[in-house]
Amino acid sequence: MNSKTGESATEAELLASHADALLEALWATVEQWAVNSLVSRSPADAHKRVQLSADRISDHVRSSVLPDLATLLGADIDEQWTTPLEIVRSLVGPITAELQSLHVPPPQRDSHSVALHPQDLYNIAPATFANVHPSLHEPGLAWGAAKAHVHLRRHQRQASDRRPVVVVCAPELGDRSRFDAFEVHHVRNAQKLAEFSAHTEPDLVIVDLDRTPDPVPFRIENAHVVGFGSHVDTPRHDAALEAGYDAVLARSIFFRRLPELLAPVQKSSAS
């Protein structure tokens, strides 16, 4: 156990391994995704100008985006200033500028897209890793779960005189015996969550995104918040991450990895 950070050597090595796997997958896919995002929206009769634009985007990916991803994923999780997906989304601006220089008319956008990404005139921003490339889905989920586990391990409160507090905003959690070691509070809506958190600091907040009209109010400062929901509802997952959730997992992945998320909270009660 690392006395300074709280996680074990095995947990640290697992997180580093998942970070390396995600970085390798990003290096293999991001440049092609960026070029395709440009070319697929460009006029077919402007091949030379489109190729010049594509070359500029490729240069930007290689000189800026990929090094930024390497720096981020190589940094300690408490020093990571953003997420890998946000770095990929930073390409929206340069791609948009190139499309505008090619006089490509922006498409009609729905109100949700406009509210979520007002500057993304061409609907380029990926909502999830899988929108960049399907091969990023698994390493992205694995890295997110490993990071959430280590984050929770580090920031658990050492309180041997009480059971860890878990707030659950999810009506369908199945077997609840897995929570026997915790002080569990089930809340039905954001107002109840706010009332509870006003006088108690939860160790972990679990939110079923399929049962919440808006994930934003379920974000509690200084608490570890994990959301889960349908793997196809990427806009809602994206909104939760934008709201500051520490991790968002597909429903099937969440239930499989729930013991990993709970383990560091449970162990804090035995400290």
C-alpha positions as CSV (number, residue, x, y, z in Angstrom):
1,M,0.0,0.0,0.0
2,N,1.3,3.4,-0.9
3,S,1.0,5.5,2.3
4,K,1.0,8.8,0.4
5,T,-1.7,7.9,-2.1
6,G,-3.7,5.0,-0.6
7,E,-3.8,2.5,-3.5
8,S,-1.9,-0.7,-3.6
9,A,1.0,-1.4,-6.0
10,T,-1.3,-3.8,-7.9
11,E,-4.0,-1.2,-8.3
12,A,-1.5,1.4,-9.5
13,E,-0.1,-1.0,-12.0
14,L,-3.6,-1.9,-13.3
15,L,-4.5,1.8,-13.7
16,A,-1.2,2.4,-15.6
17,S,-1.8,-0.6,-17.8
18,H,-5.3,0.6,-18.7
19,A,-3.9,4.1,-19.4
20,D,-1.3,2.7,-21.7
21,A,-3.9,0.6,-23.5
22,L,-6.2,3.6,-24.0
23,L,-3.3,5.8,-25.2
24,E,-2.2,3.1,-27.7
25,A,-5.8,2.9,-29.0
26,L,-6.1,6.7,-29.3
27,W,-2.8,7.0,-31.2
28,A,-4.1,4.4,-33.6
29,T,-7.5,6.1,-34.3
30,V,-7.7,9.8,-33.5
31,E,-5.8,11.1,-36.6
32,Q,-8.0,9.1,-39.0
33,W,-11.1,10.1,-37.1
34,A,-10.2,13.8,-37.4
35,V,-9.4,13.5,-41.1
36,N,-12.6,11.6,-41.8
37,S,-14.6,14.2,-39.9
38,L,-13.3,16.8,-42.2
39,V,-13.3,14.9,-45.5
40,S,-16.8,13.4,-45.1
41,R,-18.3,16.9,-44.7
42,S,-16.3,18.5,-47.5
43,P,-17.3,19.2,-51.1
44,A,-16.3,16.4,-53.5
45,D,-15.2,18.9,-56.2
46,A,-12.5,20.5,-54.1
47,H,-10.1,17.7,-53.8
48,K,-6.9,19.7,-53.7
49,R,-8.2,22.2,-51.1
50,V,-9.7,19.4,-49.0
51,Q,-6.4,17.5,-49.1
52,L,-4.5,20.6,-47.9
53,S,-7.0,21.0,-45.1
54,A,-6.7,17.4,-44.2
55,D,-2.9,17.7,-44.1
56,R,-3.2,20.6,-41.7
57,I,-5.5,18.6,-39.4
58,S,-3.1,15.7,-39.4
59,D,-0.2,17.9,-38.5
60,H,-2.2,19.4,-35.7
61,V,-3.1,15.9,-34.3
62,R,0.5,14.8,-34.4
63,S,2.1,17.9,-33.1
64,S,-0.5,18.8,-30.4
65,V,-3.3,16.4,-29.7
66,L,-1.4,13.1,-29.4
67,P,1.3,14.6,-27.2
68,D,-1.4,16.2,-25.0
69,L,-3.0,12.8,-24.7
70,A,0.3,11.2,-23.7
71,T,1.0,13.8,-21.1
72,L,-2.5,13.5,-19.6
73,L,-2.6,9.8,-19.4
74,G,0.9,9.7,-18.1
75,A,0.1,12.1,-15.3
76,D,-1.0,11.2,-11.8
77,I,-4.8,11.1,-11.7
78,D,-4.9,14.0,-9.2
79,E,-2.9,16.1,-11.6
80,Q,-5.0,15.4,-14.7
81,W,-6.5,18.7,-15.8
82,T,-9.1,17.3,-18.2
83,T,-10.2,14.0,-19.8
84,P,-8.9,12.2,-22.9
85,L,-12.2,12.7,-24.6
86,E,-12.0,16.5,-24.0
87,I,-8.6,16.6,-25.7
88,V,-10.0,14.8,-28.7
89,R,-12.9,17.2,-28.7
90,S,-10.4,20.1,-28.9
91,L,-10.1,19.1,-32.6
92,V,-13.6,20.4,-33.2
93,G,-12.4,24.0,-33.5
94,P,-9.6,23.4,-36.1
95,I,-11.9,21.1,-38.1
96,T,-14.7,23.6,-38.0
97,A,-12.3,26.4,-39.2
98,E,-11.2,24.2,-42.1
99,L,-14.8,23.4,-43.1
100,Q,-15.6,27.1,-43.0
101,S,-12.6,27.9,-45.2
102,L,-14.0,25.4,-47.7
103,H,-17.4,27.2,-47.5
104,V,-19.2,24.1,-46.2
105,P,-22.7,25.1,-45.0
106,P,-23.4,23.9,-41.4
107,P,-26.3,21.4,-41.0
108,Q,-29.4,21.9,-39.0
109,R,-28.8,21.0,-35.4
110,D,-31.3,19.9,-32.7
111,S,-31.7,21.9,-29.5
112,H,-29.9,19.4,-27.4
113,S,-26.8,19.5,-29.5
114,V,-26.8,23.3,-29.6
115,A,-27.1,23.5,-25.8
116,L,-24.4,20.9,-25.2
117,H,-21.8,22.1,-27.7
118,P,-22.8,25.6,-29.0
119,Q,-19.6,26.0,-31.0
120,D,-19.8,22.7,-32.7
121,L,-21.5,23.9,-35.9
122,Y,-21.0,20.7,-37.8
123,N,-21.9,18.2,-35.1
124,I,-18.3,16.9,-34.9
125,A,-17.8,16.4,-31.2
126,P,-17.8,12.7,-30.2
127,A,-20.1,11.9,-27.3
128,T,-18.1,8.8,-26.3
129,F,-14.9,7.1,-27.1
130,A,-16.8,4.7,-29.4
131,N,-17.9,7.6,-31.6
132,V,-14.2,8.1,-32.4
133,H,-13.7,4.4,-33.1
134,P,-15.4,1.3,-31.8
135,S,-12.0,-0.1,-30.7
136,L,-11.8,2.7,-28.1
137,H,-15.0,1.5,-26.2
138,E,-13.5,-1.2,-24.1
139,P,-10.2,0.5,-23.2
140,G,-12.1,3.7,-22.4
141,L,-14.4,1.9,-20.0
142,A,-11.6,0.0,-18.4
143,W,-9.5,3.1,-17.8
144,G,-12.5,5.0,-16.5
145,A,-13.4,2.3,-14.0
146,A,-9.8,1.8,-12.9
147,K,-9.4,5.6,-12.4
148,A,-12.6,5.8,-10.4
149,H,-11.5,2.9,-8.2
150,V,-8.1,4.5,-7.5
151,H,-9.7,8.0,-7.0
152,L,-12.1,6.5,-4.4
153,R,-9.3,4.6,-2.7
154,R,-7.2,7.8,-2.3
155,H,-10.0,10.1,-1.2
156,Q,-11.8,7.8,1.1
157,R,-12.3,9.4,4.6
158,Q,-10.5,7.5,7.4
159,A,-13.4,7.0,9.8
160,S,-13.3,3.8,11.7
161,D,-16.2,4.8,14.0
162,R,-18.8,4.8,11.2
163,R,-19.8,2.8,8.2
164,P,-19.2,4.4,4.8
165,V,-22.1,6.4,3.5
166,V,-23.4,5.5,0.0
167,V,-26.3,7.5,-1.6
168,V,-28.2,5.6,-4.3
169,C,-30.4,7.3,-6.9
170,A,-31.3,4.0,-8.6
171,P,-34.5,2.1,-8.1
172,E,-33.3,-1.2,-9.7
173,L,-30.1,-2.3,-8.2
174,G,-31.0,-5.9,-7.9
175,D,-29.3,-7.8,-5.0
176,R,-28.8,-5.2,-2.3
177,S,-26.9,-7.5,0.0
178,R,-23.7,-6.2,-1.6
179,F,-24.4,-2.9,0.4
180,D,-24.6,-4.6,3.8
181,A,-21.3,-3.1,4.9
182,F,-22.5,0.4,4.2
183,E,-24.8,3.0,5.5
184,V,-27.1,3.3,2.4
185,H,-29.5,6.1,1.7
186,H,-31.9,5.7,-1.2
187,V,-33.2,9.0,-2.7
188,R,-35.8,9.5,-5.4
189,N,-34.9,12.9,-6.8
190,A,-32.3,15.6,-6.8
191,Q,-34.1,17.6,-4.2
192,K,-33.9,14.7,-1.7
193,L,-30.3,14.3,-2.6
194,A,-29.6,17.9,-1.9
195,E,-31.4,17.8,1.4
196,F,-29.4,14.8,2.5
197,S,-26.0,16.1,1.4
198,A,-26.7,19.4,3.3
199,H,-26.1,17.6,6.6
200,T,-24.2,14.4,5.6
201,E,-21.1,14.0,3.4
202,P,-21.5,10.8,1.3
203,D,-18.5,8.7,0.4
204,L,-20.1,7.6,-2.9
205,V,-23.1,8.6,-4.9
206,I,-24.6,6.2,-7.5
207,V,-26.9,7.6,-10.1
208,D,-29.0,5.6,-12.6
209,L,-29.0,8.0,-15.6
210,D,-31.9,6.2,-17.2
211,R,-34.1,7.3,-14.2
212,T,-32.9,11.0,-14.0
213,P,-34.3,13.6,-16.4
214,D,-31.2,15.7,-15.9
215,P,-27.9,14.4,-14.4
216,V,-26.5,17.8,-13.5
217,P,-28.4,18.2,-10.1
218,F,-27.1,14.8,-9.0
219,R,-23.5,16.1,-8.9
220,I,-22.4,16.6,-5.3
221,E,-19.3,18.6,-4.6
222,N,-16.5,16.7,-2.7
223,A,-18.3,13.3,-3.3
224,H,-17.3,10.6,-5.7
225,V,-20.2,10.3,-8.2
226,V,-20.6,7.4,-10.5
227,G,-23.4,7.2,-13.1
228,F,-24.6,4.3,-15.2
229,G,-27.2,3.8,-17.9
230,S,-28.0,2.4,-21.3
231,H,-24.9,2.0,-23.5
232,V,-26.7,3.6,-26.4
233,D,-27.7,6.8,-24.6
234,T,-24.5,8.5,-25.3
235,P,-25.9,12.1,-25.0
236,R,-27.0,11.5,-21.4
237,H,-23.6,9.9,-20.6
238,D,-21.9,12.9,-22.1
239,A,-24.1,15.3,-20.1
240,A,-23.1,13.5,-16.9
241,L,-19.4,13.7,-17.7
242,E,-19.9,17.4,-18.6
243,A,-21.5,17.9,-15.2
244,G,-18.4,16.5,-13.4
245,Y,-19.3,12.8,-12.7
246,D,-16.1,10.9,-11.8
247,A,-17.1,7.9,-14.0
248,V,-20.0,6.9,-16.3
249,L,-20.4,3.3,-17.2
250,A,-22.8,1.2,-19.4
251,R,-25.3,-0.6,-17.3
252,S,-23.9,-4.0,-17.9
253,I,-20.4,-2.8,-17.1
254,F,-21.5,-1.0,-14.0
255,F,-23.1,-4.0,-12.3
256,R,-20.1,-6.2,-13.2
257,R,-17.7,-3.6,-11.7
258,L,-19.7,-2.5,-8.8
259,P,-17.7,-4.6,-6.3
260,E,-14.5,-2.8,-7.6
261,L,-16.1,0.6,-7.0
262,L,-17.3,-0.3,-3.5
263,A,-14.1,-2.0,-2.4
264,P,-12.1,1.1,-1.4
265,V,-15.1,2.6,0.4
266,Q,-15.6,-0.6,2.3
267,K,-12.0,-0.9,3.3
268,S,-11.9,2.6,4.7
269,S,-14.3,1.5,7.4
270,A,-11.8,-1.1,8.5
271,S,-8.9,1.4,8.6
